[in-house]
Structure formats: C-alpha cells, structure tokens
Amino acid sequence: MPSLLDIKKATVYRGATPVFDGLTLEIAEGCHTVILGPNGSGKTTLLKLLTRELYPVPTEESHVRLFGQDNWNVWELRARLGLVSSDLQQDYAPWATGLEVVLSGFRASNGVWPHQEFSDAETQRSAALLKKLGVPRLADRPYGAMSTGQQRRLLLGRALVHDPGTLILDEPTTGLDLPAAFQYLDVIRDLIRTGKTVLLATHHIHEIPPEIERVVLLKDGKIFADGARSTVLTSRTLSRLFEAPIELVQMNGCLQAFPADRTNSGARTIG
C-alpha cells in the first residue's frame, strides 16, 4: 500500500527547542491511525510536518515524504489533506458566517475577504456540506456566536471542501461537552465508512474511534510503542506512557481510561 507519510531520521525544532531527533515513521494510505501521547510529546509537531508548517533539518540521510513525494505545492497538498485543529478553531475570524467558514476552505484562509470570489459550484458545495453535517441553520450565523461544537463541525466542513482522501484531526473533541463529543465522533465514524482515512492526534482515550487500527505512542519526542490497536492500547502500556496507574476499559467498541484502583463491572478491562 502507498505511503501517506514517510519520515526518515528527521530532526525537527520548534524555535530553538528540539522536538524530534532522528525520528523515523511510516504510515500507509488507508490506515486509520492515532498518534497518542502526553502533552509535549510531539503530537502537534508531527502533524505540522504533514501540513508543511514545519520542516526537518535538511541532511542527506533524512526526508519527510507525503504520498511518496518530497516536494509539494502547498495548494495541491491541501486538496489531499483536510485539517481540523484547536489552533485553527481559536484563531478563526469571529465575524465569518457559517457558510463563509466552509467556503474559506477553498482558499485556505481564515475567514472570507473582499478580494476573494467564489464560484456557484463552490457555494453549492459548501451549502451541501452544511446540510450533510447537520448544521444548515448556521449558514448566516457569525462564527464567534456559535458553541464550540458548532464551530468544530463548520471547520470539519471547511476541511472537506476539496473532498480530501485523508483527514487530520488534532484533539477533535477538546472543549466539547459529552453530547457534542459523541455527535462529533459519530460524524467522524460516518466519514471513515465513506472511505476517508483518519489520522488522529490526541491524549484523550475516548476520542479514538473503534475504526482506528494502528496506534503510535509518542513520549518525549520518541516513538514509545507502535502497532495494532489490540496490542498497544492496554492498561499496562498506557500506565507506562503516562507514568500513572491506568485501567483501560472498553464498552461498545469505545475505550476510556480510569485510575487503576477503580472498577467498572459493566465494562471489559483491556490488558
């Protein structure tokens, strides 16, 4: 299967701070993957390598390839990768209407600006996505007047305007209450069923859909564990990763973590 991401011996800095030193990682297209780790482990930096917001220190031995290519026109890459992140949500223009939020995905902009023009097809596509995501009523509402869950759905619509094959989700349910988080994850699962590949970065166990099949654990800028969901997502491994006693339980295909001294008779403990 072709590679979505191929990183070899990459050294990456955020400012003057080294995050990765010789990182090697390959993720195949079509492989739903979660990047899981504590805060500061390198999850967001890894995603920024994908979106070309960061680049590794250039050396003869290292590379970061996306879909088999070293060099990309960023506009072409954005048509293949749809991104939803907390940073974008916080920084997005508060005056943009719901329809404009989705439309802005065609220009990769933060809001819609007077010099930008959109075709009838782009406008119709954006309206159709609002309907598909269950929020057509938000078309004329300002982004800044919406709930966190409503904003997140609109940004997902923004990521989908080019019908990308891969969705990159950075802690997608942060700030959502339980009903909104469950609804959002249902939408993500529906998109997976339609053929989208999902690459998820999180430190929240409950954000991992049952369809995720590969787990990459990061800690201190290094790969702590990498493998199949069934072998990597265990109480023992997560306790070591987060340096705290964790009991991982499963119910209806979904996972949640609890302090290890608690029990849940209605759920199945995972390793």
Contacts in CASP RR format, 6 or more apart in sequence:
PFRMAT RR
TARGET T0000
AUTHOR 0000-0000-0000
METHOD contacts of the structure
MODEL  1
MPSLLDIKKATVYRGATPVFDGLTLEIAEGCHTVILGPNGSGKTTLLKLL
TRELYPVPTEESHVRLFGQDNWNVWELRARLGLVSSDLQQDYAPWATGLE
VVLSGFRASNGVWPHQEFSDAETQRSAALLKKLGVPRLADRPYGAMSTGQ
QRRLLLGRALVHDPGTLILDEPTTGLDLPAAFQYLDVIRDLIRTGKTVLL
ATHHIHEIPPEIERVVLLKDGKIFADGARSTVLTSRTLSRLFEAPIELVQ
MNGCLQAFPADRTNSGARTIG
1 28 0 8 1.000
1 29 0 8 1.000
1 30 0 8 1.000
1 31 0 8 1.000
2 28 0 8 1.000
2 29 0 8 1.000
2 67 0 8 1.000
2 68 0 8 1.000
3 26 0 8 1.000
3 27 0 8 1.000
3 28 0 8 1.000
3 29 0 8 1.000
3 65 0 8 1.000
3 67 0 8 1.000
3 68 0 8 1.000
4 27 0 8 1.000
4 28 0 8 1.000
4 29 0 8 1.000
4 30 0 8 1.000
4 31 0 8 1.000
4 66 0 8 1.000
4 67 0 8 1.000
4 166 0 8 1.000
4 197 0 8 1.000
4 199 0 8 1.000
5 25 0 8 1.000
5 26 0 8 1.000
5 27 0 8 1.000
5 49 0 8 1.000
5 50 0 8 1.000
5 64 0 8 1.000
5 65 0 8 1.000
5 66 0 8 1.000
5 199 0 8 1.000
6 26 0 8 1.000
6 63 0 8 1.000
6 64 0 8 1.000
6 65 0 8 1.000
6 66 0 8 1.000
6 68 0 8 1.000
7 23 0 8 1.000
7 24 0 8 1.000
7 25 0 8 1.000
7 26 0 8 1.000
7 49 0 8 1.000
7 56 0 8 1.000
7 63 0 8 1.000
7 64 0 8 1.000
7 65 0 8 1.000
8 24 0 8 1.000
8 61 0 8 1.000
8 62 0 8 1.000
8 63 0 8 1.000
8 64 0 8 1.000
9 22 0 8 1.000
9 23 0 8 1.000
9 24 0 8 1.000
9 59 0 8 1.000
9 61 0 8 1.000
9 62 0 8 1.000
10 20 0 8 1.000
10 22 0 8 1.000
10 23 0 8 1.000
10 24 0 8 1.000
10 49 0 8 1.000
10 56 0 8 1.000
10 57 0 8 1.000
10 62 0 8 1.000
10 63 0 8 1.000
10 64 0 8 1.000
11 18 0 8 1.000
11 20 0 8 1.000
11 21 0 8 1.000
11 22 0 8 1.000
11 23 0 8 1.000
11 56 0 8 1.000
11 57 0 8 1.000
11 59 0 8 1.000
11 62 0 8 1.000
12 18 0 8 1.000
12 19 0 8 1.000
12 20 0 8 1.000
12 23 0 8 1.000
12 45 0 8 1.000
12 49 0 8 1.000
12 54 0 8 1.000
12 55 0 8 1.000
12 56 0 8 1.000
12 57 0 8 1.000
13 19 0 8 1.000
13 57 0 8 1.000
14 45 0 8 1.000
14 54 0 8 1.000
19 42 0 8 1.000
19 45 0 8 1.000
19 221 0 8 1.000
20 42 0 8 1.000
20 45 0 8 1.000
20 46 0 8 1.000
20 56 0 8 1.000
20 221 0 8 1.000
21 221 0 8 1.000
22 62 0 8 1.000
23 221 0 8 1.000
23 222 0 8 1.000
23 223 0 8 1.000
25 46 0 8 1.000
25 216 0 8 1.000
25 223 0 8 1.000
25 226 0 8 1.000
27 33 0 8 1.000
27 199 0 8 1.000
27 214 0 8 1.000
27 216 0 8 1.000
29 67 0 8 1.000
29 166 0 8 1.000
29 197 0 8 1.000
30 166 0 8 1.000
30 197 0 8 1.000
31 197 0 8 1.000
31 213 0 8 1.000
31 214 0 8 1.000
32 192 0 8 1.000
32 197 0 8 1.000
32 198 0 8 1.000
32 199 0 8 1.000
32 200 0 8 1.000
32 209 0 8 1.000
32 211 0 8 1.000
32 212 0 8 1.000
32 213 0 8 1.000
32 214 0 8 1.000
33 198 0 8 1.000
33 199 0 8 1.000
33 200 0 8 1.000
33 212 0 8 1.000
33 213 0 8 1.000
33 214 0 8 1.000
33 215 0 8 1.000
33 216 0 8 1.000
34 200 0 8 1.000
34 201 0 8 1.000
34 202 0 8 1.000
34 208 0 8 1.000
34 212 0 8 1.000
34 214 0 8 1.000
34 215 0 8 1.000
34 216 0 8 1.000
35 43 0 8 1.000
35 46 0 8 1.000
35 47 0 8 1.000
35 199 0 8 1.000
35 200 0 8 1.000
35 201 0 8 1.000
35 202 0 8 1.000
35 216 0 8 1.000
35 218 0 8 1.000
36 43 0 8 1.000
36 201 0 8 1.000
36 202 0 8 1.000
36 203 0 8 1.000
36 205 0 8 1.000
36 208 0 8 1.000
36 215 0 8 1.000
36 216 0 8 1.000
36 217 0 8 1.000
36 218 0 8 1.000
36 241 0 8 1.000
37 43 0 8 1.000
37 202 0 8 1.000
37 203 0 8 1.000
37 217 0 8 1.000
37 218 0 8 1.000
37 219 0 8 1.000
37 224 0 8 1.000
37 241 0 8 1.000
37 242 0 8 1.000
38 203 0 8 1.000
38 219 0 8 1.000
38 241 0 8 1.000
38 242 0 8 1.000
39 203 0 8 1.000
41 203 0 8 1.000
41 218 0 8 1.000
41 219 0 8 1.000
41 220 0 8 1.000
41 221 0 8 1.000
42 218 0 8 1.000
42 221 0 8 1.000
43 170 0 8 1.000
43 201 0 8 1.000
43 202 0 8 1.000
43 203 0 8 1.000
43 218 0 8 1.000
44 85 0 8 1.000
44 170 0 8 1.000
44 201 0 8 1.000
45 54 0 8 1.000
46 201 0 8 1.000
46 218 0 8 1.000
47 83 0 8 1.000
47 85 0 8 1.000
47 168 0 8 1.000
47 170 0 8 1.000
47 199 0 8 1.000
47 201 0 8 1.000
48 54 0 8 1.000
49 55 0 8 1.000
49 56 0 8 1.000
49 64 0 8 1.000
50 66 0 8 1.000
50 81 0 8 1.000
50 168 0 8 1.000
50 199 0 8 1.000
51 77 0 8 1.000
51 81 0 8 1.000
51 83 0 8 1.000
51 168 0 8 1.000
52 72 0 8 1.000
52 74 0 8 1.000
52 77 0 8 1.000
55 64 0 8 1.000
56 62 0 8 1.000
56 64 0 8 1.000
63 70 0 8 1.000
64 70 0 8 1.000
66 72 0 8 1.000
66 77 0 8 1.000
66 81 0 8 1.000
67 80 0 8 1.000
75 108 0 8 1.000
78 108 0 8 1.000
78 162 0 8 1.000
79 162 0 8 1.000
79 164 0 8 1.000
80 162 0 8 1.000
80 164 0 8 1.000
80 165 0 8 1.000
80 166 0 8 1.000
81 164 0 8 1.000
81 165 0 8 1.000
81 166 0 8 1.000
81 167 0 8 1.000
81 168 0 8 1.000
82 159 0 8 1.000
82 160 0 8 1.000
82 162 0 8 1.000
82 164 0 8 1.000
82 166 0 8 1.000
82 167 0 8 1.000
82 168 0 8 1.000
83 159 0 8 1.000
83 167 0 8 1.000
83 168 0 8 1.000
83 170 0 8 1.000
84 152 0 8 1.000
84 155 0 8 1.000
84 156 0 8 1.000
84 158 0 8 1.000
84 159 0 8 1.000
84 167 0 8 1.000
84 168 0 8 1.000
84 169 0 8 1.000
84 170 0 8 1.000
84 172 0 8 1.000
85 168 0 8 1.000
85 169 0 8 1.000
85 170 0 8 1.000
85 171 0 8 1.000
86 170 0 8 1.000
86 171 0 8 1.000
86 174 0 8 1.000
87 170 0 8 1.000
88 110 0 8 1.000
88 155 0 8 1.000
89 148 0 8 1.000
89 151 0 8 1.000
89 152 0 8 1.000
89 155 0 8 1.000
91 110 0 8 1.000
92 101 0 8 1.000
92 110 0 8 1.000
92 111 0 8 1.000
92 143 0 8 1.000
92 151 0 8 1.000
92 155 0 8 1.000
93 110 0 8 1.000
93 111 0 8 1.000
93 143 0 8 1.000
94 142 0 8 1.000
94 143 0 8 1.000
94 144 0 8 1.000
95 142 0 8 1.000
95 143 0 8 1.000
95 144 0 8 1.000
96 104 0 8 1.000
96 111 0 8 1.000
96 112 0 8 1.000
96 142 0 8 1.000
96 143 0 8 1.000
97 139 0 8 1.000
97 140 0 8 1.000
97 141 0 8 1.000
97 142 0 8 1.000
97 143 0 8 1.000
98 130 0 8 1.000
98 135 0 8 1.000
98 138 0 8 1.000
98 139 0 8 1.000
98 140 0 8 1.000
98 141 0 8 1.000
98 142 0 8 1.000
98 143 0 8 1.000
98 146 0 8 1.000
98 154 0 8 1.000
99 123 0 8 1.000
99 126 0 8 1.000
99 127 0 8 1.000
99 130 0 8 1.000
99 139 0 8 1.000
99 140 0 8 1.000
100 111 0 8 1.000
100 112 0 8 1.000
101 111 0 8 1.000
101 143 0 8 1.000
101 154 0 8 1.000
101 155 0 8 1.000
101 157 0 8 1.000
101 158 0 8 1.000
102 126 0 8 1.000
102 129 0 8 1.000
102 130 0 8 1.000
102 154 0 8 1.000
102 157 0 8 1.000
102 158 0 8 1.000
102 161 0 8 1.000
103 112 0 8 1.000
103 118 0 8 1.000
103 122 0 8 1.000
103 123 0 8 1.000
103 126 0 8 1.000
103 161 0 8 1.000
104 110 0 8 1.000
104 111 0 8 1.000
104 112 0 8 1.000
104 158 0 8 1.000
105 158 0 8 1.000
105 159 0 8 1.000
105 161 0 8 1.000
105 162 0 8 1.000
106 118 0 8 1.000
106 122 0 8 1.000
106 161 0 8 1.000
106 162 0 8 1.000
107 116 0 8 1.000
109 116 0 8 1.000
112 118 0 8 1.000
122 161 0 8 1.000
125 161 0 8 1.000
126 157 0 8 1.000
126 161 0 8 1.000
127 136 0 8 1.000
127 139 0 8 1.000
129 157 0 8 1.000
129 160 0 8 1.000
129 161 0 8 1.000
130 136 0 8 1.000
130 138 0 8 1.000
130 139 0 8 1.000
130 154 0 8 1.000
130 157 0 8 1.000
133 153 0 8 1.000
133 154 0 8 1.000
133 156 0 8 1.000
133 157 0 8 1.000
133 187 0 8 1.000
134 153 0 8 1.000
135 150 0 8 1.000
135 153 0 8 1.000
135 154 0 8 1.000
138 146 0 8 1.000
138 150 0 8 1.000
138 153 0 8 1.000
138 154 0 8 1.000
143 151 0 8 1.000
143 154 0 8 1.000
144 151 0 8 1.000
146 154 0 8 1.000
147 180 0 8 1.000
148 175 0 8 1.000
148 176 0 8 1.000
148 180 0 8 1.000
149 175 0 8 1.000
149 176 0 8 1.000
149 180 0 8 1.000
149 184 0 8 1.000
152 172 0 8 1.000
152 173 0 8 1.000
152 176 0 8 1.000
152 180 0 8 1.000
152 184 0 8 1.000
153 184 0 8 1.000
153 187 0 8 1.000
156 184 0 8 1.000
156 187 0 8 1.000
159 167 0 8 1.000
160 167 0 8 1.000
160 191 0 8 1.000
164 196 0 8 1.000
165 195 0 8 1.000
165 196 0 8 1.000
165 197 0 8 1.000
166 196 0 8 1.000
166 197 0 8 1.000
166 198 0 8 1.000
166 199 0 8 1.000
167 188 0 8 1.000
167 191 0 8 1.000
167 196 0 8 1.000
167 197 0 8 1.000
167 198 0 8 1.000
167 199 0 8 1.000
168 199 0 8 1.000
168 201 0 8 1.000
169 188 0 8 1.000
169 198 0 8 1.000
169 199 0 8 1.000
169 200 0 8 1.000
169 201 0 8 1.000
169 202 0 8 1.000
170 201 0 8 1.000
170 202 0 8 1.000
171 201 0 8 1.000
171 202 0 8 1.000
171 203 0 8 1.000
171 204 0 8 1.000
171 207 0 8 1.000
172 184 0 8 1.000
172 185 0 8 1.000
172 188 0 8 1.000
172 200 0 8 1.000
172 202 0 8 1.000
172 207 0 8 1.000
173 180 0 8 1.000
173 181 0 8 1.000
173 184 0 8 1.000
173 185 0 8 1.000
173 204 0 8 1.000
173 206 0 8 1.000
173 207 0 8 1.000
174 204 0 8 1.000
176 184 0 8 1.000
181 206 0 8 1.000
181 207 0 8 1.000
185 207 0 8 1.000
185 209 0 8 1.000
188 198 0 8 1.000
188 209 0 8 1.000
189 209 0 8 1.000
189 210 0 8 1.000
189 211 0 8 1.000
191 198 0 8 1.000
192 198 0 8 1.000
192 209 0 8 1.000
192 211 0 8 1.000
193 211 0 8 1.000
198 209 0 8 1.000
198 211 0 8 1.000
198 212 0 8 1.000
200 207 0 8 1.000
200 208 0 8 1.000
200 209 0 8 1.000
200 212 0 8 1.000
202 208 0 8 1.000
205 233 0 8 1.000
205 238 0 8 1.000
205 248 0 8 1.000
205 255 0 8 1.000
205 256 0 8 1.000
205 257 0 8 1.000
206 254 0 8 1.000
206 255 0 8 1.000
206 256 0 8 1.000
208 233 0 8 1.000
208 254 0 8 1.000
208 255 0 8 1.000
209 254 0 8 1.000
210 253 0 8 1.000
210 254 0 8 1.000
212 229 0 8 1.000
213 228 0 8 1.000
213 229 0 8 1.000
214 226 0 8 1.000
214 227 0 8 1.000
214 228 0 8 1.000
214 229 0 8 1.000
215 225 0 8 1.000
215 226 0 8 1.000
215 227 0 8 1.000
215 228 0 8 1.000
215 229 0 8 1.000
215 232 0 8 1.000
215 233 0 8 1.000
216 223 0 8 1.000
216 225 0 8 1.000
216 226 0 8 1.000
216 227 0 8 1.000
217 223 0 8 1.000
217 224 0 8 1.000
217 225 0 8 1.000
217 226 0 8 1.000
217 232 0 8 1.000
217 237 0 8 1.000
217 241 0 8 1.000
218 224 0 8 1.000
219 241 0 8 1.000
224 240 0 8 1.000
224 241 0 8 1.000
225 232 0 8 1.000
225 237 0 8 1.000
225 241 0 8 1.000
226 232 0 8 1.000
233 248 0 8 1.000
233 255 0 8 1.000
233 270 0 8 1.000
234 248 0 8 1.000
234 270 0 8 1.000
234 271 0 8 1.000
235 246 0 8 1.000
235 247 0 8 1.000
235 248 0 8 1.000
235 260 0 8 1.000
235 269 0 8 1.000
235 270 0 8 1.000
235 271 0 8 1.000
236 271 0 8 1.000
238 246 0 8 1.000
238 248 0 8 1.000
238 257 0 8 1.000
239 245 0 8 1.000
239 246 0 8 1.000
239 260 0 8 1.000
244 259 0 8 1.000
245 259 0 8 1.000
245 260 0 8 1.000
245 261 0 8 1.000
246 257 0 8 1.000
246 258 0 8 1.000
246 259 0 8 1.000
246 260 0 8 1.000
247 257 0 8 1.000
247 258 0 8 1.000
247 259 0 8 1.000
247 260 0 8 1.000
247 262 0 8 1.000
247 263 0 8 1.000
247 269 0 8 1.000
248 255 0 8 1.000
248 256 0 8 1.000
248 257 0 8 1.000
248 258 0 8 1.000
248 269 0 8 1.000
248 270 0 8 1.000
248 271 0 8 1.000
249 255 0 8 1.000
249 256 0 8 1.000
249 257 0 8 1.000
249 258 0 8 1.000
249 264 0 8 1.000
249 267 0 8 1.000
249 268 0 8 1.000
249 269 0 8 1.000
249 270 0 8 1.000
250 267 0 8 1.000
250 268 0 8 1.000
250 270 0 8 1.000
251 266 0 8 1.000
251 267 0 8 1.000
251 268 0 8 1.000
255 270 0 8 1.000
256 267 0 8 1.000
258 264 0 8 1.000
END
